[in-house]
């Protein structure tokens, strides 16, 4: 099912069906939407007076006009980033300097990704980074990356004589 925004008519239908006491999953089935879409709509656009479809439509329109699309940088801007990297500035310093000069707002991570993509295309930008590792460590992923021991026996499954020996 492809994602499309809720229309104003669908918002009025949601309002009427919820006032009739119909369950979210039934509303979703009737509108041909996911129940999480209906739940999110009601949670996101509820006011002190309950769900108001006209207010919900206004909020959705406002969010749509205020959203910030990912910026695409032109080649001249990337050449400036490359120049600063070749002058031995770190990606953090490049990002800060460009922000101070009001030229470009770019994150440190975007600069790193650009440098490593450049390397994949045969470029030499990674050589100008201060920390030239094959792979950068991802600290915030939350997933354990170490290997699992083969034929590992948990301590609860070890023989009793072994447990008595360690005491």
Backbone as JSON Lines, residues from 0, in Angstrom:
{"i":0,"aa":"X","n":[0.85,-1.17,0.0],"ca":[0.0,0.0,0.0],"c":[0.9,1.23,0.0]}
{"i":1,"aa":"X","n":[0.77,2.08,-1.01],"ca":[1.59,3.28,-1.08],"c":[1.0,4.35,-0.17]}
{"i":2,"aa":"X","n":[1.88,5.21,0.32],"ca":[1.46,6.25,1.26],"c":[0.96,7.47,0.53]}
{"i":3,"aa":"X","n":[-0.22,7.94,0.94],"ca":[-0.74,9.22,0.48],"c":[-1.29,9.95,1.69]}
{"i":4,"aa":"X","n":[-1.26,11.26,1.65],"ca":[-1.76,12.06,2.77],"c":[-3.26,11.9,2.89]}
{"i":5,"aa":"X","n":[-3.75,12.04,4.1],"ca":[-5.19,12.0,4.31],"c":[-5.82,13.24,3.7]}
{"i":6,"aa":"X","n":[-6.97,13.06,3.07],"ca":[-7.68,14.19,2.48],"c":[-8.61,14.79,3.53]}
{"i":7,"aa":"X","n":[-9.15,15.94,3.21],"ca":[-10.07,16.59,4.14],"c":[-11.33,15.75,4.31]}
{"i":8,"aa":"X","n":[-11.8,15.12,3.25],"ca":[-12.99,14.27,3.34],"c":[-12.73,13.08,4.26]}
{"i":9,"aa":"X","n":[-11.53,12.49,4.15],"ca":[-11.19,11.37,5.03],"c":[-11.13,11.81,6.49]}
{"i":10,"aa":"X","n":[-10.65,13.01,6.73],"ca":[-10.6,13.52,8.1],"c":[-12.02,13.69,8.66]}
{"i":11,"aa":"X","n":[-12.95,14.17,7.85],"ca":[-14.34,14.29,8.3],"c":[-14.96,12.91,8.54]}
{"i":12,"aa":"X","n":[-14.61,11.94,7.7],"ca":[-15.1,10.57,7.92],"c":[-14.56,10.01,9.22]}
{"i":13,"aa":"X","n":[-13.28,10.23,9.48],"ca":[-12.67,9.76,10.74],"c":[-13.4,10.39,11.92]}
{"i":14,"aa":"X","n":[-13.68,11.68,11.83],"ca":[-14.38,12.39,12.9],"c":[-15.76,11.77,13.15]}
{"i":15,"aa":"X","n":[-16.53,11.57,12.08],"ca":[-17.88,11.03,12.23],"c":[-17.86,9.6,12.76]}
{"i":16,"aa":"X","n":[-16.95,8.79,12.25],"ca":[-16.91,7.39,12.68],"c":[-16.44,7.24,14.12]}
{"i":17,"aa":"X","n":[-15.51,8.08,14.56],"ca":[-15.08,8.0,15.96],"c":[-16.18,8.48,16.89]}
{"i":18,"aa":"X","n":[-16.96,9.45,16.47],"ca":[-18.09,9.92,17.3],"c":[-19.16,8.84,17.42]}
{"i":19,"aa":"X","n":[-19.26,7.97,16.42],"ca":[-20.22,6.86,16.47],"c":[-19.7,5.71,17.31]}
{"i":20,"aa":"X","n":[-18.43,5.8,17.75],"ca":[-17.86,4.77,18.61],"c":[-17.27,3.59,17.85]}
{"i":21,"aa":"X","n":[-16.98,3.76,16.58],"ca":[-16.42,2.68,15.78],"c":[-14.93,2.58,16.07]}
{"i":22,"aa":"X","n":[-14.44,1.35,16.15],"ca":[-13.04,1.08,16.51],"c":[-12.09,1.54,15.39]}
{"i":23,"aa":"X","n":[-10.86,1.87,15.78],"ca":[-9.86,2.37,14.82],"c":[-9.62,1.41,13.66]}
{"i":24,"aa":"X","n":[-9.54,0.12,13.97],"ca":[-9.25,-0.85,12.9],"c":[-10.4,-0.91,11.89]}
{"i":25,"aa":"X","n":[-11.63,-0.73,12.36],"ca":[-12.77,-0.72,11.44],"c":[-12.77,0.55,10.58]}
{"i":26,"aa":"X","n":[-12.41,1.67,11.21],"ca":[-12.3,2.93,10.45],"c":[-11.23,2.79,9.37]}
{"i":27,"aa":"X","n":[-10.09,2.2,9.77],"ca":[-8.99,2.02,8.82],"c":[-9.41,1.14,7.66]}
{"i":28,"aa":"X","n":[-10.12,0.06,7.95],"ca":[-10.57,-0.84,6.89],"c":[-11.54,-0.13,5.95]}
{"i":29,"aa":"X","n":[-12.42,0.68,6.51],"ca":[-13.4,1.37,5.68],"c":[-12.74,2.41,4.77]}
{"i":30,"aa":"X","n":[-11.69,3.07,5.29],"ca":[-11.0,4.08,4.49],"c":[-9.89,3.49,3.62]}
{"i":31,"aa":"X","n":[-9.57,2.21,3.83],"ca":[-8.48,1.59,3.08],"c":[-7.12,2.1,3.53]}
{"i":32,"aa":"X","n":[-7.0,2.34,4.83],"ca":[-5.77,2.86,5.42],"c":[-5.28,1.91,6.51]}
{"i":33,"aa":"X","n":[-4.06,2.14,6.94],"ca":[-3.51,1.38,8.06],"c":[-4.1,1.93,9.35]}
{"i":34,"aa":"X","n":[-4.3,1.03,10.33],"ca":[-4.84,1.5,11.61],"c":[-3.86,2.43,12.31]}
{"i":35,"aa":"X","n":[-2.56,2.25,12.05],"ca":[-1.58,3.16,12.66],"c":[-1.71,4.57,12.07]}
{"i":36,"aa":"X","n":[-2.13,4.68,10.82],"ca":[-2.34,5.99,10.21],"c":[-3.48,6.72,10.91]}
{"i":37,"aa":"X","n":[-4.56,5.99,11.18],"ca":[-5.72,6.58,11.85],"c":[-5.35,6.96,13.28]}
{"i":38,"aa":"X","n":[-4.64,6.07,13.96],"ca":[-4.22,6.33,15.34],"c":[-3.32,7.56,15.4]}
{"i":39,"aa":"X","n":[-2.36,7.64,14.49],"ca":[-1.45,8.79,14.45],"c":[-2.2,10.08,14.17]}
{"i":40,"aa":"X","n":[-3.17,10.02,13.27],"ca":[-3.96,11.21,12.94],"c":[-4.73,11.71,14.16]}
{"i":41,"aa":"X","n":[-5.35,10.8,14.89],"ca":[-6.11,11.2,16.07],"c":[-5.2,11.71,17.18]}
{"i":42,"aa":"X","n":[-4.06,11.07,17.36],"ca":[-3.12,11.47,18.42],"c":[-2.47,12.81,18.09]}
{"i":43,"aa":"X","n":[-2.08,12.98,16.85],"ca":[-1.34,14.17,16.44],"c":[-2.23,15.42,16.4]}
{"i":44,"aa":"X","n":[-3.49,15.25,16.09],"ca":[-4.36,16.4,15.86],"c":[-5.48,16.55,16.88]}
{"i":45,"aa":"X","n":[-5.35,15.91,18.03],"ca":[-6.37,16.05,19.06],"c":[-6.2,17.4,19.76]}
{"i":46,"aa":"X","n":[-7.31,18.01,20.1],"ca":[-7.28,19.26,20.87],"c":[-8.05,19.03,22.17]}
{"i":47,"aa":"X","n":[-8.21,20.09,22.94],"ca":[-8.94,19.96,24.21],"c":[-10.4,19.57,23.96]}
{"i":48,"aa":"X","n":[-10.93,19.94,22.81],"ca":[-12.32,19.61,22.46],"c":[-12.43,18.3,21.69]}
{"i":49,"aa":"X","n":[-11.36,17.55,21.58],"ca":[-11.38,16.3,20.83],"c":[-10.83,16.51,19.43]}
{"i":50,"aa":"X","n":[-11.1,15.56,18.55],"ca":[-10.6,15.63,17.18],"c":[-11.49,16.54,16.36]}
{"i":51,"aa":"X","n":[-10.9,17.58,15.79],"ca":[-11.62,18.53,14.95],"c":[-11.04,18.44,13.54]}
{"i":52,"aa":"X","n":[-11.79,17.93,12.56],"ca":[-11.22,17.7,11.23],"c":[-10.75,18.97,10.52]}
{"i":53,"aa":"X","n":[-11.44,20.09,10.7],"ca":[-11.0,21.33,10.05],"c":[-9.67,21.79,10.63]}
{"i":54,"aa":"X","n":[-9.54,21.71,11.95],"ca":[-8.29,22.08,12.62],"c":[-7.17,21.13,12.21]}
{"i":55,"aa":"X","n":[-7.5,19.83,12.09],"ca":[-6.51,18.84,11.68],"c":[-6.0,19.13,10.27]}
{"i":56,"aa":"X","n":[-6.91,19.52,9.38],"ca":[-6.51,19.86,8.01],"c":[-5.61,21.09,8.0]}
{"i":57,"aa":"X","n":[-5.94,22.08,8.83],"ca":[-5.11,23.29,8.92],"c":[-3.72,22.95,9.43]}
{"i":58,"aa":"X","n":[-3.66,22.1,10.46],"ca":[-2.36,21.7,11.02],"c":[-1.53,20.94,9.98]}
{"i":59,"aa":"X","n":[-2.18,20.05,9.23],"ca":[-1.47,19.27,8.21],"c":[-0.93,20.18,7.12]}
{"i":60,"aa":"X","n":[-1.73,21.15,6.7],"ca":[-1.28,22.1,5.68],"c":[-0.12,22.93,6.19]}
{"i":61,"aa":"X","n":[-0.2,23.34,7.46],"ca":[0.88,24.13,8.05],"c":[2.17,23.31,8.14]}
{"i":62,"aa":"X","n":[2.05,22.05,8.57],"ca":[3.25,21.19,8.63],"c":[3.86,21.0,7.26]}
{"i":63,"aa":"X","n":[3.01,20.89,6.25],"ca":[3.5,20.67,4.89],"c":[4.25,21.89,4.37]}
{"i":64,"aa":"X","n":[3.78,23.08,4.7],"ca":[4.46,24.28,4.21],"c":[5.72,24.58,5.01]}
{"i":65,"aa":"X","n":[5.8,24.11,6.26],"ca":[6.95,24.4,7.09],"c":[8.02,23.32,7.06]}
{"i":66,"aa":"X","n":[7.76,22.23,6.38],"ca":[8.75,21.15,6.39],"c":[10.03,21.61,5.7]}
{"i":67,"aa":"X","n":[11.07,20.98,6.08],"ca":[12.38,21.36,5.54],"c":[12.93,20.18,4.75]}
{"i":68,"aa":"X","n":[12.97,20.31,3.47],"ca":[13.49,19.24,2.63],"c":[15.01,19.18,2.75]}
{"i":69,"aa":"X","n":[15.53,18.0,2.53],"ca":[16.99,17.85,2.55],"c":[17.58,18.68,1.42]}
{"i":70,"aa":"X","n":[18.57,19.44,1.77],"ca":[19.19,20.31,0.76],"c":[20.14,19.51,-0.12]}
{"i":71,"aa":"X","n":[20.15,19.86,-1.37],"ca":[21.11,19.29,-2.3],"c":[22.17,20.36,-2.55]}
{"i":72,"aa":"X","n":[23.42,19.99,-2.38],"ca":[24.5,20.95,-2.55],"c":[25.03,20.86,-3.98]}
{"i":73,"aa":"X","n":[25.32,21.99,-4.55],"ca":[25.85,21.99,-5.91],"c":[27.35,21.74,-5.89]}
{"i":74,"aa":"X","n":[27.93,21.39,-7.04],"ca":[29.36,21.02,-7.1],"c":[30.3,22.12,-6.6]}
{"i":75,"aa":"X","n":[29.93,23.39,-6.79],"ca":[30.8,24.47,-6.31],"c":[30.91,24.46,-4.79]}
{"i":76,"aa":"X","n":[29.8,24.14,-4.12],"ca":[29.82,24.08,-2.66],"c":[30.67,22.91,-2.18]}
{"i":77,"aa":"X","n":[30.58,21.78,-2.88],"ca":[31.4,20.64,-2.49],"c":[32.88,20.92,-2.76]}
{"i":78,"aa":"X","n":[33.18,21.7,-3.81],"ca":[34.58,22.06,-4.07],"c":[35.14,22.89,-2.92]}
{"i":79,"aa":"X","n":[34.31,23.74,-2.33],"ca":[34.75,24.52,-1.18],"c":[35.03,23.61,0.02]}
{"i":80,"aa":"X","n":[34.17,22.61,0.22],"ca":[34.39,21.63,1.29],"c":[35.7,20.89,1.04]}
{"i":81,"aa":"X","n":[35.92,20.46,-0.19],"ca":[37.16,19.75,-0.54],"c":[38.38,20.63,-0.31]}
{"i":82,"aa":"X","n":[38.29,21.91,-0.65],"ca":[39.4,22.83,-0.45],"c":[39.78,22.91,1.03]}
{"i":83,"aa":"X","n":[38.79,23.06,1.89],"ca":[39.07,23.14,3.32],"c":[39.63,21.82,3.86]}
{"i":84,"aa":"X","n":[39.14,20.7,3.36],"ca":[39.69,19.41,3.8],"c":[41.15,19.28,3.36]}
{"i":85,"aa":"X","n":[41.45,19.73,2.16],"ca":[42.83,19.65,1.66],"c":[43.76,20.62,2.4]}
{"i":86,"aa":"X","n":[43.18,21.64,3.05],"ca":[43.96,22.56,3.88],"c":[44.1,22.03,5.31]}
{"i":87,"aa":"X","n":[43.82,20.76,5.49],"ca":[43.98,20.04,6.77],"c":[42.99,20.46,7.85]}
{"i":88,"aa":"X","n":[41.82,20.93,7.47],"ca":[40.78,21.19,8.45],"c":[39.98,19.91,8.66]}
{"i":89,"aa":"X","n":[39.55,19.69,9.88],"ca":[38.72,18.52,10.16],"c":[37.3,18.79,9.64]}
{"i":90,"aa":"X","n":[36.51,17.74,9.42],"ca":[35.12,17.96,8.99],"c":[34.34,18.86,9.95]}
{"i":91,"aa":"X","n":[34.61,18.74,11.25],"ca":[33.94,19.61,12.22],"c":[34.33,21.07,11.99]}
{"i":92,"aa":"X","n":[35.61,21.32,11.75],"ca":[36.07,22.68,11.5],"c":[35.52,23.23,10.19]}
{"i":93,"aa":"X","n":[35.44,22.37,9.18],"ca":[34.88,22.79,7.89],"c":[33.43,23.21,8.07]}
{"i":94,"aa":"X","n":[32.67,22.38,8.79],"ca":[31.26,22.68,9.03],"c":[31.1,23.99,9.77]}
{"i":95,"aa":"X","n":[31.9,24.18,10.82],"ca":[31.81,25.41,11.62],"c":[32.23,26.64,10.82]}
{"i":96,"aa":"X","n":[33.3,26.51,10.04],"ca":[33.79,27.65,9.26],"c":[32.77,28.08,8.21]}
{"i":97,"aa":"X","n":[32.18,27.12,7.52],"ca":[31.18,27.46,6.51],"c":[29.95,28.11,7.14]}
{"i":98,"aa":"X","n":[29.6,27.66,8.35],"ca":[28.46,28.28,9.04],"c":[28.8,29.71,9.47]}
{"i":99,"aa":"X","n":[30.04,29.92,9.94],"ca":[30.46,31.27,10.34],"c":[30.48,32.23,9.17]}
{"i":100,"aa":"X","n":[30.89,31.74,8.02],"ca":[30.97,32.58,6.83],"c":[29.61,32.75,6.15]}
{"i":101,"aa":"X","n":[28.58,32.12,6.7],"ca":[27.23,32.15,6.12],"c":[27.2,31.67,4.68]}
{"i":102,"aa":"X","n":[28.08,30.75,4.35],"ca":[28.11,30.23,2.99],"c":[27.24,28.99,2.84]}
{"i":103,"aa":"X","n":[27.3,28.13,3.86],"ca":[26.69,26.83,3.72],"c":[26.44,26.24,5.09]}
{"i":104,"aa":"X","n":[25.32,25.59,5.26],"ca":[25.04,24.89,6.5],"c":[25.07,23.4,6.19]}
{"i":105,"aa":"X","n":[26.13,22.75,6.63],"ca":[26.32,21.33,6.32],"c":[26.81,20.63,7.57]}
{"i":106,"aa":"X","n":[26.32,19.43,7.79],"ca":[26.7,18.7,9.0],"c":[28.05,18.01,8.82]}
{"i":107,"aa":"X","n":[28.67,17.73,9.95],"ca":[29.94,17.01,9.94],"c":[29.76,15.64,9.31]}
{"i":108,"aa":"X","n":[28.66,14.98,9.65],"ca":[28.4,13.64,9.12],"c":[28.27,13.66,7.6]}
{"i":109,"aa":"X","n":[27.63,14.69,7.05],"ca":[27.51,14.8,5.59],"c":[28.88,14.94,4.94]}
{"i":110,"aa":"X","n":[29.78,15.64,5.59],"ca":[31.14,15.8,5.05],"c":[31.87,14.46,5.07]}
{"i":111,"aa":"X","n":[31.75,13.73,6.19],"ca":[32.36,12.4,6.25],"c":[31.8,11.48,5.16]}
{"i":112,"aa":"X","n":[30.49,11.48,5.0],"ca":[29.88,10.62,3.99],"c":[30.35,11.0,2.59]}
{"i":113,"aa":"X","n":[30.5,12.28,2.35],"ca":[30.99,12.74,1.05],"c":[32.42,12.26,0.82]}
{"i":114,"aa":"X","n":[33.26,12.35,1.86],"ca":[34.66,11.94,1.73],"c":[34.76,10.44,1.46]}
{"i":115,"aa":"X","n":[33.97,9.64,2.16],"ca":[34.03,8.2,1.95],"c":[33.4,7.79,0.62]}
{"i":116,"aa":"X","n":[32.38,8.52,0.17],"ca":[31.82,8.26,-1.17],"c":[32.85,8.63,-2.24]}
{"i":117,"aa":"X","n":[33.61,9.68,-1.99],"ca":[34.67,10.1,-2.9],"c":[35.72,9.01,-3.01]}
{"i":118,"aa":"X","n":[36.04,8.39,-1.88],"ca":[37.03,7.3,-1.89],"c":[36.51,6.12,-2.7]}
{"i":119,"aa":"X","n":[35.23,5.81,-2.55],"ca":[34.64,4.69,-3.29],"c":[34.68,4.94,-4.8]}
{"i":120,"aa":"X","n":[34.7,6.22,-5.19],"ca":[34.77,6.57,-6.61],"c":[36.21,6.77,-7.08]}
{"i":121,"aa":"X","n":[37.17,6.43,-6.21],"ca":[38.57,6.54,-6.6],"c":[39.23,7.83,-6.19]}
{"i":122,"aa":"X","n":[38.55,8.64,-5.4],"ca":[39.12,9.92,-4.97],"c":[40.07,9.76,-3.79]}
{"i":123,"aa":"X","n":[40.71,10.86,-3.41],"ca":[41.71,10.82,-2.35],"c":[41.34,11.66,-1.13]}
{"i":124,"aa":"X","n":[40.08,12.04,-1.0],"ca":[39.69,12.92,0.1],"c":[39.88,12.28,1.47]}
{"i":125,"aa":"X","n":[39.71,10.98,1.58],"ca":[39.87,10.31,2.87],"c":[41.29,10.51,3.39]}
{"i":126,"aa":"X","n":[42.25,10.63,2.5],"ca":[43.63,10.86,2.91],"c":[43.84,12.19,3.61]}
{"i":127,"aa":"X","n":[42.93,13.12,3.42],"ca":[43.05,14.42,4.06],"c":[42.32,14.49,5.4]}
{"i":128,"aa":"X","n":[41.57,13.45,5.72],"ca":[40.91,13.42,7.03],"c":[41.93,13.14,8.11]}
{"i":129,"aa":"X","n":[41.73,13.68,9.28],"ca":[42.69,13.47,10.37],"c":[42.66,12.04,10.85]}
{"i":130,"aa":"X","n":[41.5,11.45,10.87],"ca":[41.36,10.07,11.34],"c":[41.1,9.21,10.1]}
{"i":131,"aa":"X","n":[42.14,8.6,9.57],"ca":[42.03,7.87,8.31],"c":[41.88,6.38,8.6]}
{"i":132,"aa":"X","n":[40.68,5.99,8.93],"ca":[40.41,4.59,9.21],"c":[39.66,4.0,8.04]}
{"i":133,"aa":"X","n":[39.76,2.69,7.92],"ca":[39.01,2.03,6.86],"c":[37.52,2.2,7.1]}
{"i":134,"aa":"X","n":[37.13,2.03,8.37],"ca":[35.73,2.21,8.72],"c":[35.66,3.05,9.99]}
{"i":135,"aa":"X","n":[34.72,3.95,10.02],"ca":[34.54,4.72,11.24],"c":[33.62,3.95,12.17]}
{"i":136,"aa":"X","n":[33.88,4.07,13.45],"ca":[33.08,3.36,14.45],"c":[31.75,4.07,14.63]}
{"i":137,"aa":"X","n":[30.69,3.3,14.63],"ca":[29.37,3.86,14.86],"c":[29.03,3.64,16.33]}
{"i":138,"aa":"X","n":[28.95,4.71,17.07],"ca":[28.73,4.59,18.5],"c":[27.26,4.44,18.86]}
{"i":139,"aa":"X","n":[26.38,5.04,18.12],"ca":[24.99,5.14,18.56],"c":[24.06,4.11,17.94]}
{"i":140,"aa":"X","n":[24.58,3.09,17.31],"ca":[23.68,2.17,16.63],"c":[22.94,1.27,17.59]}
{"i":141,"aa":"X","n":[23.52,0.98,18.76],"ca":[22.84,0.18,19.76],"c":[22.87,-1.3,19.51]}
{"i":142,"aa":"X","n":[23.4,-1.72,18.39],"ca":[23.41,-3.14,18.05],"c":[24.78,-3.71,18.39]}
{"i":143,"aa":"X","n":[24.8,-4.89,18.97],"ca":[26.05,-5.56,19.31],"c":[26.69,-6.1,18.03]}
{"i":144,"aa":"X","n":[27.95,-5.76,17.79],"ca":[28.61,-6.16,16.55],"c":[29.67,-7.23,16.75]}
{"i":145,"aa":"X","n":[29.94,-7.6,18.0],"ca":[30.95,-8.62,18.22],"c":[30.42,-9.99,17.8]}
{"i":146,"aa":"X","n":[31.32,-10.88,17.48],"ca":[30.92,-12.2,17.05],"c":[30.39,-13.05,18.19]}
{"i":147,"aa":"X","n":[29.64,-14.08,17.85],"ca":[29.1,-15.0,18.82],"c":[29.98,-16.24,18.84]}
{"i":148,"aa":"X","n":[30.33,-16.71,20.03],"ca":[31.17,-17.9,20.15],"c":[30.41,-19.12,19.67]}
{"i":149,"aa":"X","n":[31.08,-19.95,18.88],"ca":[30.46,-21.17,18.4],"c":[30.51,-22.21,19.52]}
{"i":150,"aa":"X","n":[29.49,-23.03,19.59],"ca":[29.37,-24.1,20.59],"c":[29.49,-23.57,22.02]}
{"i":151,"aa":"X","n":[29.02,-22.37,22.26],"ca":[29.07,-21.78,23.59],"c":[28.07,-22.48,24.49]}
{"i":152,"aa":"X","n":[28.51,-22.82,25.7],"ca":[27.64,-23.44,26.69],"c":[27.43,-22.41,27.79]}
{"i":153,"aa":"X","n":[26.18,-22.06,28.05],"ca":[25.87,-21.09,29.09],"c":[26.23,-21.62,30.46]}
{"i":154,"aa":"X","n":[26.45,-20.73,31.4],"ca":[26.87,-21.14,32.74],"c":[25.8,-21.99,33.42]}
{"i":155,"aa":"X","n":[24.54,-21.76,33.07],"ca":[23.47,-22.54,33.68],"c":[23.44,-23.98,33.18]}
{"i":156,"aa":"X","n":[24.12,-24.28,32.07],"ca":[24.14,-25.63,31.5],"c":[25.44,-26.36,31.78]}
{"i":157,"aa":"X","n":[26.34,-25.77,32.55],"ca":[27.62,-26.43,32.84],"c":[27.42,-27.49,33.92]}
{"i":158,"aa":"X","n":[28.3,-28.49,33.94],"ca":[28.14,-29.57,34.93],"c":[28.33,-29.04,36.36]}
{"i":159,"aa":"X","n":[27.7,-29.73,37.32],"ca":[27.72,-29.3,38.72],"c":[29.12,-29.33,39.32]}
{"i":160,"aa":"X","n":[29.95,-30.3,38.91],"ca":[31.29,-30.37,39.49],"c":[32.11,-29.13,39.15]}
{"i":161,"aa":"X","n":[31.83,-28.53,37.99],"ca":[32.55,-27.33,37.58],"c":[32.14,-26.14,38.45]}
{"i":162,"aa":"X","n":[30.85,-26.05,38.76],"ca":[30.36,-24.96,39.6],"c":[30.92,-25.11,41.01]}
{"i":163,"aa":"X","n":[30.95,-26.35,41.54],"ca":[31.47,-26.59,42.88],"c":[32.96,-26.27,42.94]}
{"i":164,"aa":"X","n":[33.68,-26.52,41.88],"ca":[35.13,-26.26,41.84],"c":[35.44,-24.77,41.92]}
{"i":165,"aa":"X","n":[34.58,-23.94,41.31],"ca":[34.85,-22.51,41.28],"c":[34.51,-21.84,42.61]}
{"i":166,"aa":"X","n":[33.8,-22.53,43.49],"ca":[33.4,-21.91,44.77],"c":[34.45,-22.01,45.83]}
